[in-house]
């Protein structure tokens, strides 16, 4: 299962390619003039939540991991996601038929947190734990 984490296509990691493609789709979807989608009460909030859940999973997958700070990439993914949510909502004001709403931003952030949680759970199931470094212990005194 480790292969999917490091798979490359034309020299680029699959994670990065998938992230770029997905991000392009959600950017396009939120920046074209308003389109009628199948609707229910607060459907747009559900769309925002789902889109940003996927974005968070892909960001966390694409960002480099550090053995020294194994959760740092999750915080970076969250920061990038929140910055993009602000950018996304702000630039929708420039598109006819679109608006910026605080509740959309809240749904975006909820999706980001959910996506990072899902990623963390999946990653722990897929990736075996890193071997612990064995440090030899000294049975006697040192330096005498």
PyMOL commands that place a pseudoatom at each C-alpha (Angstrom):
pseudoatom trace, name=CA, resn=UNK, resi=1, chain=A, elem=C, hetatm=0, pos=[0.000, 0.000, 0.000]
pseudoatom trace, name=CA, resn=UNK, resi=2, chain=A, elem=C, hetatm=0, pos=[3.007, 2.250, 0.458]
pseudoatom trace, name=CA, resn=UNK, resi=3, chain=A, elem=C, hetatm=0, pos=[3.336, 2.595, -3.344]
pseudoatom trace, name=CA, resn=UNK, resi=4, chain=A, elem=C, hetatm=0, pos=[0.339, 4.947, -3.675]
pseudoatom trace, name=CA, resn=UNK, resi=5, chain=A, elem=C, hetatm=0, pos=[1.977, 7.395, -1.291]
pseudoatom trace, name=CA, resn=UNK, resi=6, chain=A, elem=C, hetatm=0, pos=[5.114, 7.731, -3.429]
pseudoatom trace, name=CA, resn=UNK, resi=7, chain=A, elem=C, hetatm=0, pos=[3.745, 6.993, -6.927]
pseudoatom trace, name=CA, resn=UNK, resi=8, chain=A, elem=C, hetatm=0, pos=[4.952, 9.368, -9.642]
pseudoatom trace, name=CA, resn=UNK, resi=9, chain=A, elem=C, hetatm=0, pos=[3.563, 10.204, -13.070]
pseudoatom trace, name=CA, resn=UNK, resi=10, chain=A, elem=C, hetatm=0, pos=[5.965, 11.889, -15.499]
pseudoatom trace, name=CA, resn=UNK, resi=11, chain=A, elem=C, hetatm=0, pos=[8.230, 12.683, -12.570]
pseudoatom trace, name=CA, resn=UNK, resi=12, chain=A, elem=C, hetatm=0, pos=[5.538, 14.348, -10.439]
pseudoatom trace, name=CA, resn=UNK, resi=13, chain=A, elem=C, hetatm=0, pos=[4.039, 12.746, -7.381]
pseudoatom trace, name=CA, resn=UNK, resi=14, chain=A, elem=C, hetatm=0, pos=[0.518, 11.448, -7.935]
pseudoatom trace, name=CA, resn=UNK, resi=15, chain=A, elem=C, hetatm=0, pos=[-0.580, 13.381, -4.850]
pseudoatom trace, name=CA, resn=UNK, resi=16, chain=A, elem=C, hetatm=0, pos=[0.552, 16.692, -6.355]
pseudoatom trace, name=CA, resn=UNK, resi=17, chain=A, elem=C, hetatm=0, pos=[-1.074, 15.998, -9.721]
pseudoatom trace, name=CA, resn=UNK, resi=18, chain=A, elem=C, hetatm=0, pos=[-4.339, 14.984, -8.072]
pseudoatom trace, name=CA, resn=UNK, resi=19, chain=A, elem=C, hetatm=0, pos=[-4.287, 18.094, -5.875]
pseudoatom trace, name=CA, resn=UNK, resi=20, chain=A, elem=C, hetatm=0, pos=[-3.739, 20.421, -8.847]
pseudoatom trace, name=CA, resn=UNK, resi=21, chain=A, elem=C, hetatm=0, pos=[-6.548, 18.782, -10.846]
pseudoatom trace, name=CA, resn=UNK, resi=22, chain=A, elem=C, hetatm=0, pos=[-8.986, 18.804, -7.912]
pseudoatom trace, name=CA, resn=UNK, resi=23, chain=A, elem=C, hetatm=0, pos=[-8.164, 22.386, -6.924]
pseudoatom trace, name=CA, resn=UNK, resi=24, chain=A, elem=C, hetatm=0, pos=[-8.688, 23.511, -10.528]
pseudoatom trace, name=CA, resn=UNK, resi=25, chain=A, elem=C, hetatm=0, pos=[-12.122, 21.884, -10.560]
pseudoatom trace, name=CA, resn=UNK, resi=26, chain=A, elem=C, hetatm=0, pos=[-13.291, 23.468, -7.307]
pseudoatom trace, name=CA, resn=UNK, resi=27, chain=A, elem=C, hetatm=0, pos=[-11.895, 26.874, -8.283]
pseudoatom trace, name=CA, resn=UNK, resi=28, chain=A, elem=C, hetatm=0, pos=[-13.733, 26.696, -11.601]
pseudoatom trace, name=CA, resn=UNK, resi=29, chain=A, elem=C, hetatm=0, pos=[-16.900, 25.485, -9.914]
pseudoatom trace, name=CA, resn=UNK, resi=30, chain=A, elem=C, hetatm=0, pos=[-16.949, 28.383, -7.481]
pseudoatom trace, name=CA, resn=UNK, resi=31, chain=A, elem=C, hetatm=0, pos=[-16.005, 31.058, -10.016]
pseudoatom trace, name=CA, resn=UNK, resi=32, chain=A, elem=C, hetatm=0, pos=[-18.386, 30.483, -12.889]
pseudoatom trace, name=CA, resn=UNK, resi=33, chain=A, elem=C, hetatm=0, pos=[-21.651, 32.391, -12.860]
pseudoatom trace, name=CA, resn=UNK, resi=34, chain=A, elem=C, hetatm=0, pos=[-24.263, 30.771, -10.653]
pseudoatom trace, name=CA, resn=UNK, resi=35, chain=A, elem=C, hetatm=0, pos=[-25.449, 27.391, -11.907]
pseudoatom trace, name=CA, resn=UNK, resi=36, chain=A, elem=C, hetatm=0, pos=[-28.538, 25.533, -10.733]
pseudoatom trace, name=CA, resn=UNK, resi=37, chain=A, elem=C, hetatm=0, pos=[-27.438, 22.352, -8.970]
pseudoatom trace, name=CA, resn=UNK, resi=38, chain=A, elem=C, hetatm=0, pos=[-29.682, 19.742, -7.375]
pseudoatom trace, name=CA, resn=UNK, resi=39, chain=A, elem=C, hetatm=0, pos=[-30.800, 21.515, -4.258]
pseudoatom trace, name=CA, resn=UNK, resi=40, chain=A, elem=C, hetatm=0, pos=[-32.056, 20.976, -0.742]
pseudoatom trace, name=CA, resn=UNK, resi=41, chain=A, elem=C, hetatm=0, pos=[-32.015, 23.220, 2.289]
pseudoatom trace, name=CA, resn=UNK, resi=42, chain=A, elem=C, hetatm=0, pos=[-28.477, 24.625, 2.708]
pseudoatom trace, name=CA, resn=UNK, resi=43, chain=A, elem=C, hetatm=0, pos=[-27.190, 22.574, -0.237]
pseudoatom trace, name=CA, resn=UNK, resi=44, chain=A, elem=C, hetatm=0, pos=[-24.471, 25.122, -0.987]
pseudoatom trace, name=CA, resn=UNK, resi=45, chain=A, elem=C, hetatm=0, pos=[-23.070, 24.662, 2.532]
pseudoatom trace, name=CA, resn=UNK, resi=46, chain=A, elem=C, hetatm=0, pos=[-22.908, 20.898, 1.970]
pseudoatom trace, name=CA, resn=UNK, resi=47, chain=A, elem=C, hetatm=0, pos=[-21.105, 21.478, -1.348]
pseudoatom trace, name=CA, resn=UNK, resi=48, chain=A, elem=C, hetatm=0, pos=[-18.583, 23.773, 0.351]
pseudoatom trace, name=CA, resn=UNK, resi=49, chain=A, elem=C, hetatm=0, pos=[-18.068, 21.281, 3.179]
pseudoatom trace, name=CA, resn=UNK, resi=50, chain=A, elem=C, hetatm=0, pos=[-17.525, 18.362, 0.784]
pseudoatom trace, name=CA, resn=UNK, resi=51, chain=A, elem=C, hetatm=0, pos=[-15.222, 20.319, -1.535]
pseudoatom trace, name=CA, resn=UNK, resi=52, chain=A, elem=C, hetatm=0, pos=[-12.982, 21.479, 1.304]
pseudoatom trace, name=CA, resn=UNK, resi=53, chain=A, elem=C, hetatm=0, pos=[-12.963, 18.030, 2.924]
pseudoatom trace, name=CA, resn=UNK, resi=54, chain=A, elem=C, hetatm=0, pos=[-11.477, 16.692, -0.305]
pseudoatom trace, name=CA, resn=UNK, resi=55, chain=A, elem=C, hetatm=0, pos=[-9.088, 19.625, -0.571]
pseudoatom trace, name=CA, resn=UNK, resi=56, chain=A, elem=C, hetatm=0, pos=[-7.767, 19.022, 2.962]
pseudoatom trace, name=CA, resn=UNK, resi=57, chain=A, elem=C, hetatm=0, pos=[-7.185, 15.322, 2.304]
pseudoatom trace, name=CA, resn=UNK, resi=58, chain=A, elem=C, hetatm=0, pos=[-5.283, 16.073, -0.895]
pseudoatom trace, name=CA, resn=UNK, resi=59, chain=A, elem=C, hetatm=0, pos=[-3.269, 18.918, 0.664]
pseudoatom trace, name=CA, resn=UNK, resi=60, chain=A, elem=C, hetatm=0, pos=[-2.193, 16.704, 3.562]
pseudoatom trace, name=CA, resn=UNK, resi=61, chain=A, elem=C, hetatm=0, pos=[-1.287, 13.913, 1.145]
pseudoatom trace, name=CA, resn=UNK, resi=62, chain=A, elem=C, hetatm=0, pos=[0.692, 16.191, -1.184]
pseudoatom trace, name=CA, resn=UNK, resi=63, chain=A, elem=C, hetatm=0, pos=[2.682, 18.121, 1.416]
pseudoatom trace, name=CA, resn=UNK, resi=64, chain=A, elem=C, hetatm=0, pos=[6.042, 16.669, 2.483]
pseudoatom trace, name=CA, resn=UNK, resi=65, chain=A, elem=C, hetatm=0, pos=[6.087, 14.865, 5.811]
pseudoatom trace, name=CA, resn=UNK, resi=66, chain=A, elem=C, hetatm=0, pos=[8.737, 15.266, 8.475]
pseudoatom trace, name=CA, resn=UNK, resi=67, chain=A, elem=C, hetatm=0, pos=[9.818, 12.480, 10.806]
pseudoatom trace, name=CA, resn=UNK, resi=68, chain=A, elem=C, hetatm=0, pos=[10.927, 15.073, 13.311]
pseudoatom trace, name=CA, resn=UNK, resi=69, chain=A, elem=C, hetatm=0, pos=[7.575, 16.929, 13.246]
pseudoatom trace, name=CA, resn=UNK, resi=70, chain=A, elem=C, hetatm=0, pos=[5.051, 14.361, 11.964]
pseudoatom trace, name=CA, resn=UNK, resi=71, chain=A, elem=C, hetatm=0, pos=[1.985, 16.611, 12.306]
pseudoatom trace, name=CA, resn=UNK, resi=72, chain=A, elem=C, hetatm=0, pos=[3.474, 19.838, 10.920]
pseudoatom trace, name=CA, resn=UNK, resi=73, chain=A, elem=C, hetatm=0, pos=[2.149, 19.158, 7.403]
pseudoatom trace, name=CA, resn=UNK, resi=74, chain=A, elem=C, hetatm=0, pos=[-1.385, 18.984, 8.832]
pseudoatom trace, name=CA, resn=UNK, resi=75, chain=A, elem=C, hetatm=0, pos=[-1.062, 22.479, 10.303]
pseudoatom trace, name=CA, resn=UNK, resi=76, chain=A, elem=C, hetatm=0, pos=[0.394, 23.753, 7.039]
pseudoatom trace, name=CA, resn=UNK, resi=77, chain=A, elem=C, hetatm=0, pos=[-2.476, 22.127, 5.116]
pseudoatom trace, name=CA, resn=UNK, resi=78, chain=A, elem=C, hetatm=0, pos=[-4.970, 23.783, 7.472]
pseudoatom trace, name=CA, resn=UNK, resi=79, chain=A, elem=C, hetatm=0, pos=[-3.309, 27.181, 7.021]
pseudoatom trace, name=CA, resn=UNK, resi=80, chain=A, elem=C, hetatm=0, pos=[-3.280, 26.868, 3.229]
pseudoatom trace, name=CA, resn=UNK, resi=81, chain=A, elem=C, hetatm=0, pos=[-6.893, 25.689, 3.257]
pseudoatom trace, name=CA, resn=UNK, resi=82, chain=A, elem=C, hetatm=0, pos=[-8.123, 28.565, 5.438]
pseudoatom trace, name=CA, resn=UNK, resi=83, chain=A, elem=C, hetatm=0, pos=[-6.207, 31.093, 3.317]
pseudoatom trace, name=CA, resn=UNK, resi=84, chain=A, elem=C, hetatm=0, pos=[-7.763, 29.615, 0.176]
pseudoatom trace, name=CA, resn=UNK, resi=85, chain=A, elem=C, hetatm=0, pos=[-11.245, 29.668, 1.744]
pseudoatom trace, name=CA, resn=UNK, resi=86, chain=A, elem=C, hetatm=0, pos=[-10.836, 33.402, 2.438]
pseudoatom trace, name=CA, resn=UNK, resi=87, chain=A, elem=C, hetatm=0, pos=[-9.539, 33.972, -1.102]
pseudoatom trace, name=CA, resn=UNK, resi=88, chain=A, elem=C, hetatm=0, pos=[-12.333, 31.863, -2.605]
pseudoatom trace, name=CA, resn=UNK, resi=89, chain=A, elem=C, hetatm=0, pos=[-15.122, 33.644, -0.757]
pseudoatom trace, name=CA, resn=UNK, resi=90, chain=A, elem=C, hetatm=0, pos=[-13.617, 37.082, -1.449]
pseudoatom trace, name=CA, resn=UNK, resi=91, chain=A, elem=C, hetatm=0, pos=[-13.160, 36.541, -5.176]
pseudoatom trace, name=CA, resn=UNK, resi=92, chain=A, elem=C, hetatm=0, pos=[-16.679, 35.191, -5.589]
pseudoatom trace, name=CA, resn=UNK, resi=93, chain=A, elem=C, hetatm=0, pos=[-17.822, 38.787, -5.094]
pseudoatom trace, name=CA, resn=UNK, resi=94, chain=A, elem=C, hetatm=0, pos=[-16.323, 39.514, -8.522]
pseudoatom trace, name=CA, resn=UNK, resi=95, chain=A, elem=C, hetatm=0, pos=[-18.472, 36.878, -10.266]
pseudoatom trace, name=CA, resn=UNK, resi=96, chain=A, elem=C, hetatm=0, pos=[-22.002, 37.674, -11.431]
pseudoatom trace, name=CA, resn=UNK, resi=97, chain=A, elem=C, hetatm=0, pos=[-24.544, 35.613, -9.511]
pseudoatom trace, name=CA, resn=UNK, resi=98, chain=A, elem=C, hetatm=0, pos=[-22.099, 34.693, -6.732]
pseudoatom trace, name=CA, resn=UNK, resi=99, chain=A, elem=C, hetatm=0, pos=[-21.810, 36.037, -3.223]
pseudoatom trace, name=CA, resn=UNK, resi=100, chain=A, elem=C, hetatm=0, pos=[-19.503, 35.712, -0.246]
pseudoatom trace, name=CA, resn=UNK, resi=101, chain=A, elem=C, hetatm=0, pos=[-21.116, 34.325, 2.878]
pseudoatom trace, name=CA, resn=UNK, resi=102, chain=A, elem=C, hetatm=0, pos=[-19.701, 33.803, 6.346]
pseudoatom trace, name=CA, resn=UNK, resi=103, chain=A, elem=C, hetatm=0, pos=[-21.567, 30.486, 6.626]
pseudoatom trace, name=CA, resn=UNK, resi=104, chain=A, elem=C, hetatm=0, pos=[-19.874, 29.277, 3.434]
pseudoatom trace, name=CA, resn=UNK, resi=105, chain=A, elem=C, hetatm=0, pos=[-16.531, 30.067, 5.070]
pseudoatom trace, name=CA, resn=UNK, resi=106, chain=A, elem=C, hetatm=0, pos=[-17.614, 28.182, 8.205]
pseudoatom trace, name=CA, resn=UNK, resi=107, chain=A, elem=C, hetatm=0, pos=[-18.573, 25.190, 6.033]
pseudoatom trace, name=CA, resn=UNK, resi=108, chain=A, elem=C, hetatm=0, pos=[-15.183, 25.430, 4.290]
pseudoatom trace, name=CA, resn=UNK, resi=109, chain=A, elem=C, hetatm=0, pos=[-13.351, 25.349, 7.628]
pseudoatom trace, name=CA, resn=UNK, resi=110, chain=A, elem=C, hetatm=0, pos=[-15.498, 22.482, 8.901]
pseudoatom trace, name=CA, resn=UNK, resi=111, chain=A, elem=C, hetatm=0, pos=[-14.647, 20.565, 5.745]
pseudoatom trace, name=CA, resn=UNK, resi=112, chain=A, elem=C, hetatm=0, pos=[-10.944, 21.277, 6.207]
pseudoatom trace, name=CA, resn=UNK, resi=113, chain=A, elem=C, hetatm=0, pos=[-10.942, 19.962, 9.774]
pseudoatom trace, name=CA, resn=UNK, resi=114, chain=A, elem=C, hetatm=0, pos=[-12.953, 16.895, 8.782]
pseudoatom trace, name=CA, resn=UNK, resi=115, chain=A, elem=C, hetatm=0, pos=[-10.652, 16.198, 5.845]
pseudoatom trace, name=CA, resn=UNK, resi=116, chain=A, elem=C, hetatm=0, pos=[-7.540, 16.419, 8.005]
pseudoatom trace, name=CA, resn=UNK, resi=117, chain=A, elem=C, hetatm=0, pos=[-9.109, 14.047, 10.526]
pseudoatom trace, name=CA, resn=UNK, resi=118, chain=A, elem=C, hetatm=0, pos=[-10.076, 11.562, 7.788]
pseudoatom trace, name=CA, resn=UNK, resi=119, chain=A, elem=C, hetatm=0, pos=[-6.581, 11.818, 6.278]
pseudoatom trace, name=CA, resn=UNK, resi=120, chain=A, elem=C, hetatm=0, pos=[-4.963, 11.163, 9.674]
pseudoatom trace, name=CA, resn=UNK, resi=121, chain=A, elem=C, hetatm=0, pos=[-7.119, 8.095, 10.292]
pseudoatom trace, name=CA, resn=UNK, resi=122, chain=A, elem=C, hetatm=0, pos=[-6.529, 6.699, 6.793]
pseudoatom trace, name=CA, resn=UNK, resi=123, chain=A, elem=C, hetatm=0, pos=[-2.803, 7.393, 6.989]
pseudoatom trace, name=CA, resn=UNK, resi=124, chain=A, elem=C, hetatm=0, pos=[-2.524, 5.565, 10.318]
pseudoatom trace, name=CA, resn=UNK, resi=125, chain=A, elem=C, hetatm=0, pos=[-4.338, 2.557, 8.830]
pseudoatom trace, name=CA, resn=UNK, resi=126, chain=A, elem=C, hetatm=0, pos=[-2.294, 2.471, 5.612]
pseudoatom trace, name=CA, resn=UNK, resi=127, chain=A, elem=C, hetatm=0, pos=[1.182, 3.334, 6.856]
pseudoatom trace, name=CA, resn=UNK, resi=128, chain=A, elem=C, hetatm=0, pos=[2.883, 1.013, 9.316]
pseudoatom trace, name=CA, resn=UNK, resi=129, chain=A, elem=C, hetatm=0, pos=[4.312, 2.745, 12.372]
pseudoatom trace, name=CA, resn=UNK, resi=130, chain=A, elem=C, hetatm=0, pos=[7.874, 3.958, 11.989]
pseudoatom trace, name=CA, resn=UNK, resi=131, chain=A, elem=C, hetatm=0, pos=[10.428, 1.754, 13.706]
pseudoatom trace, name=CA, resn=UNK, resi=132, chain=A, elem=C, hetatm=0, pos=[11.541, 3.140, 17.025]
pseudoatom trace, name=CA, resn=UNK, resi=133, chain=A, elem=C, hetatm=0, pos=[15.180, 3.942, 17.343]
pseudoatom trace, name=CA, resn=UNK, resi=134, chain=A, elem=C, hetatm=0, pos=[16.789, 1.662, 19.893]
pseudoatom trace, name=CA, resn=UNK, resi=135, chain=A, elem=C, hetatm=0, pos=[19.187, 3.483, 22.118]
pseudoatom trace, name=CA, resn=UNK, resi=136, chain=A, elem=C, hetatm=0, pos=[21.637, 1.299, 23.957]
pseudoatom trace, name=CA, resn=UNK, resi=137, chain=A, elem=C, hetatm=0, pos=[21.528, 1.676, 27.681]
pseudoatom trace, name=CA, resn=UNK, resi=138, chain=A, elem=C, hetatm=0, pos=[24.603, 1.858, 29.826]
pseudoatom trace, name=CA, resn=UNK, resi=139, chain=A, elem=C, hetatm=0, pos=[24.561, -0.728, 32.563]
pseudoatom trace, name=CA, resn=UNK, resi=140, chain=A, elem=C, hetatm=0, pos=[27.434, 0.721, 34.486]
pseudoatom trace, name=CA, resn=UNK, resi=141, chain=A, elem=C, hetatm=0, pos=[28.962, 4.025, 35.239]
pseudoatom trace, name=CA, resn=UNK, resi=142, chain=A, elem=C, hetatm=0, pos=[30.563, 6.049, 32.529]
pseudoatom trace, name=CA, resn=UNK, resi=143, chain=A, elem=C, hetatm=0, pos=[33.665, 8.169, 32.898]
pseudoatom trace, name=CA, resn=UNK, resi=144, chain=A, elem=C, hetatm=0, pos=[35.247, 6.565, 35.889]
for i in range(1, 144): cmd.bond("trace and resi %d" % i, "trace and resi %d" % (i + 1))
show_as sticks, trace
zoom trace
